[in-house]
């Protein structure tokens, strides 16, 4: 079924509110979920409403949380998500990091006691559109082993970076450190479809094409040991600077029951004017002109922006199974 952006926001926020989540947090979260749908990233869109609702009804998130700035240093701050949904906290952290960068040249904001935060690139994109370089790192519940290991220690630990481009969309690099985002398994499971071999392993470490077995088991690190070591860097940065839980201390997002994840995120926003004047803009222009000489090059983030423009103009296709799950949950207030 095709829906407009506003219809998706209304559907998602209604589904979240039906589970008891505060109206403001539900709407802010729904806007990011709708943006993911518009970008063609269904794994981080409406498919997450049922997941968040399940967490709400089982005490895994604080229903009326209000993110708070807990600590300041000159160009750095700590934001406490207060066990609520992550989106309001990341929105606050993004605005704060941009403000700090505008005053100090750099702004570092750590987020603690957080939750699943959706598409990492949406936050860095916002900072880049304001004229800043932005990087975001986050840890997630354990799903990948350490290099040489067989037990889940790290999450898929996504990272994103965005770079402003004069009079054009920014360059946005957004990836998880597993072979694919774990949310793709969630979408496949909801549709009853298999996944390609090489995405995930069973709990016993065997290759699988069953998304449900993959969700219970392990994700394959991107690039083998190199992906695992990148996940280690993200883990230590995020946990060390936010005081959040390690990935292995947080129960899976894909289970309705479990502990409050209390994972973390880290935003780094940089004023690109360090070299003075238009140096950054000129250097970016030279680089993009060089890339343009290679006909096969696809700039990071541009396919997403094209998809978004088409979706906002012509509507967004929503999977029937996901639509029914949310509508059914609203009708029965997500009762068990």
C-alpha positions in Angstrom: 0.0 0.0 0.0 1.2 3.5 -0.8 1.2 6.1 1.9 2.3 9.7 2.3 5.0 10.8 4.6 2.5 12.4 7.0 0.3 9.3 7.0 3.3 7.2 8.0 4.2 9.7 10.8 0.6 9.4 12.0 0.5 5.6 11.8 3.8 5.2 13.6 3.1 7.7 16.3 -0.4 6.2 16.9 1.2 2.8 17.2 3.8 4.0 19.7 1.2 6.0 21.8 -1.1 2.9 21.9 1.7 1.2 23.8 1.9 3.9 26.4 4.8 6.0 25.0 4.6 9.7 25.7 3.1 11.7 22.8 6.1 14.0 22.2 8.6 11.1 22.1 6.2 9.1 19.9 5.9 11.9 17.3 9.7 12.7 17.3 10.4 9.0 16.8 7.7 8.6 14.1 9.2 11.4 12.1 12.6 9.6 11.9 10.9 6.2 11.1 8.9 7.9 8.3 12.2 9.4 7.0 13.7 6.0 6.9 10.8 4.7 4.9 11.1 7.6 2.5 14.8 6.8 2.1 14.0 3.2 1.2 15.4 1.9 4.5 12.4 -0.2 5.6 14.5 -2.1 8.1 14.7 1.1 10.2 11.2 2.4 9.5 7.7 1.1 10.4 9.1 -2.4 11.0 10.4 -1.0 14.3 7.1 0.2 15.7 6.1 -3.2 17.0 9.5 -3.7 18.4 9.4 -0.4 20.4 5.8 -1.0 21.5 6.9 -4.4 22.8 9.7 -2.8 24.8 7.3 -0.2 26.1 4.8 -2.7 27.4 7.6 -4.8 29.0 9.3 -2.0 30.9 12.4 -1.9 28.6 12.0 1.8 28.0 10.8 4.7 30.2 7.5 5.8 28.8 7.7 9.5 29.8 11.5 10.1 29.5 12.8 13.5 28.8 16.5 13.6 27.7 18.7 15.9 29.9 22.1 17.5 29.5 24.0 16.1 32.5 27.5 17.4 32.2 29.4 20.1 30.2 33.0 20.7 29.4 34.1 23.5 27.1 33.4 21.7 23.8 31.9 18.5 25.1 28.7 17.4 26.8 26.9 14.3 28.1 23.2 13.8 27.4 21.2 11.3 29.4 18.4 9.6 27.4 16.9 8.6 30.7 16.0 5.1 29.4 13.6 6.5 26.9 13.5 6.1 23.1 16.7 7.3 21.6 15.4 9.6 19.0 14.6 12.6 21.2 18.0 12.3 22.9 19.9 12.1 19.6 17.9 15.1 18.2 19.0 17.1 21.3 22.6 15.8 21.0 22.8 16.8 17.4 21.6 20.3 18.0 23.9 20.6 21.0 27.0 19.4 19.1 26.4 21.9 16.3 26.0 24.7 18.8 29.3 23.7 20.5 31.1 23.4 17.2 29.9 26.9 16.2 31.4 28.3 19.4 34.5 26.2 19.8 35.3 24.7 16.4 34.4 21.3 17.6 31.5 19.7 19.6 31.5 16.3 21.1 28.3 15.0 22.7 28.0 11.5 24.3 24.6 10.0 24.9 24.1 7.5 27.7 21.2 5.3 28.9 19.9 5.1 25.3 18.1 2.7 23.0 18.0 1.8 19.3 18.6 5.1 17.4 17.5 4.3 13.9 19.4 5.5 10.8 22.7 7.0 12.0 23.1 9.1 8.8 20.0 11.1 9.5 21.7 12.9 12.4 25.0 13.5 10.6 23.1 14.7 7.6 21.3 17.3 9.7 24.6 18.7 10.9 26.2 18.7 7.5 23.2 20.7 6.1 24.0 23.3 8.7 27.6 23.4 7.3 29.5 21.1 9.6 31.4 17.8 9.3 29.7 15.3 11.5 30.5 11.8 12.8 28.3 9.5 14.8 29.2 6.2 16.5 26.9 3.9 18.5 27.0 0.5 20.1 24.1 -2.0 20.0 23.2 -5.3 21.8 25.8 -8.0 21.2 25.5 -9.7 17.9 29.1 -10.2 16.6 32.2 -12.0 17.9 35.6 -10.5 18.6 38.3 -11.4 16.0 39.1 -15.0 16.5 36.1 -15.6 18.8 32.7 -17.3 18.5 30.7 -15.5 21.2 28.6 -12.3 20.7 30.6 -9.5 22.3 29.9 -6.4 20.1 26.8 -5.1 18.5 26.7 -4.3 14.8 28.0 -0.9 16.1 27.0 1.5 13.3 28.9 4.6 12.3 28.1 7.5 10.0 29.9 10.5 8.7 28.6 13.5 6.7 30.4 16.2 4.8 28.8 19.5 3.6 28.9 20.3 -0.1 28.2 23.9 -1.2 24.8 24.3 -2.9 24.2 20.5 -3.0 23.3 17.6 -0.8 26.0 16.5 1.6 28.0 13.3 1.3 26.6 10.9 3.8 28.4 7.6 4.6 26.3 5.3 6.8 27.0 1.7 7.7 26.8 -1.0 10.3 29.9 -3.1 10.9 28.2 -6.4 10.2 28.0 -7.7 6.6 24.5 -6.1 6.5 22.3 -4.2 9.0 20.6 -6.5 11.4 17.3 -4.8 10.7 17.3 -6.5 7.2 16.9 -9.8 9.0 13.9 -8.3 10.9 12.2 -7.3 7.6 12.9 -10.7 6.0 11.4 -12.4 9.0 8.3 -10.3 8.9 7.8 -11.1 5.2 8.6 -14.8 5.7 11.5 -14.5 3.2 15.0 -16.2 3.4 18.2 -14.2 3.7 21.3 -14.8 1.5 24.0 -17.0 3.0 26.9 -15.0 4.4 24.7 -12.5 6.3 24.3 -14.4 9.6 25.1 -17.5 11.6 23.0 -19.7 13.9 23.6 -19.7 17.6 25.9 -22.7 17.0 28.0 -20.7 14.5 26.6 -22.3 11.3 25.7 -20.4 8.2 21.9 -19.9 7.8 19.4 -18.5 5.4 16.6 -18.4 8.0 16.3 -14.8 9.3 14.8 -16.0 12.6 17.8 -18.2 13.3 20.1 -15.3 12.3 18.3 -13.0 14.8 18.9 -15.6 17.6 22.5 -16.2 16.5 25.4 -14.1 15.2 25.9 -11.5 12.5 28.9 -11.9 10.2 31.3 -9.0 10.7 31.9 -6.8 7.6 35.4 -7.7 6.2 36.0 -10.4 8.8 38.5 -9.5 11.5 38.8 -5.9 10.2 35.1 -5.4 10.8 35.3 -6.8 14.3 38.2 -4.5 15.2 36.4 -1.5 13.9 33.5 -2.6 16.1 36.0 -2.7 19.0 37.0 0.9 18.3 33.4 2.1 18.3 32.6 0.1 21.5 35.5 1.6 23.5 34.9 5.1 22.3 31.2 5.1 23.0 31.2 3.2 26.3 34.3 5.0 27.6 33.0 8.5 26.9 29.3 7.9 27.7 29.5 5.5 30.6 26.9 3.3 28.8 26.6 -0.4 28.9 28.9 -2.6 26.8 27.0 -4.4 24.0 27.2 -7.7 25.8 25.5 -6.2 28.9 22.4 -5.2 26.8 19.6 -7.7 26.0 18.6 -8.1 22.3 16.4 -5.4 20.7 14.6 -8.3 19.0 13.1 -9.6 22.2 10.1 -7.9 23.8 11.3 -8.8 27.2 14.7 -8.1 28.7 16.7 -5.4 30.5 16.7 -1.7 29.6 19.5 -1.6 27.1 21.2 1.6 28.3 23.6 1.6 25.4 25.3 4.8 24.1 26.1 7.0 21.1 28.8 9.5 20.4 28.5 12.6 18.1 31.5 14.6 16.9 30.7 17.8 15.0 33.5 19.9 13.4 33.6 23.4 12.0 35.3 22.9 8.6 36.8 26.4 8.6 40.0 25.5 10.5 42.1 26.0 7.4 40.5 29.4 6.8 38.1 30.9 4.3 36.8 28.7 1.6 39.6 26.1 1.8 37.3 23.2 2.8 34.7 24.1 0.2 37.3 24.5 -2.5 39.0 21.2 -1.7 35.6 19.4 -1.7 34.8 20.9 -5.1 38.1 19.7 -6.5 37.6 16.2 -5.1 34.0 16.0 -6.5 35.2 17.1 -9.9 37.8 14.4 -9.9 35.2 11.8 -9.0 33.0 13.0 -11.8 35.6 11.9 -14.3 34.8 8.3 -13.4 31.4 7.5 -14.8 30.9 4.5 -12.5 31.3 6.4 -9.3 28.2 6.7 -7.0 28.5 9.4 -4.3 27.5 8.1 -0.8 24.0 9.2 0.2 22.9 10.4 -3.2 20.8 7.3 -4.0 19.1 7.8 -0.7 18.3 11.4 -1.4 16.9 10.5 -4.9 14.7 7.8 -3.3 13.5 10.3 -0.7 12.5 12.9 -3.3 10.6 10.3 -5.4 8.9 9.0 -2.3 7.8 12.4 -1.0 6.4 13.2 -4.4 4.8 9.9 -5.4 4.1 8.1 -2.1 5.9 5.4 0.0 5.2 1.7 -0.5 4.5 0.0 2.9 4.6 -3.7 3.3 1.1 -5.1 4.0 2.4 -7.3 6.9 4.0 -4.4 8.7 0.9 -2.2 8.1 -1.4 -4.9 9.5 0.9 -5.5 12.5 0.7 -1.8 13.6 -3.0 -1.4 12.8 -3.8 -4.6 14.8 -1.7 -3.4 17.7 -3.5 -0.1 17.8 -6.9 -1.8 17.7 -6.0 -4.0 20.7 -3.6 -1.5 22.3 -0.8 -4.1 21.8 -2.4 -6.4 24.3 -0.8 -9.8 24.6 
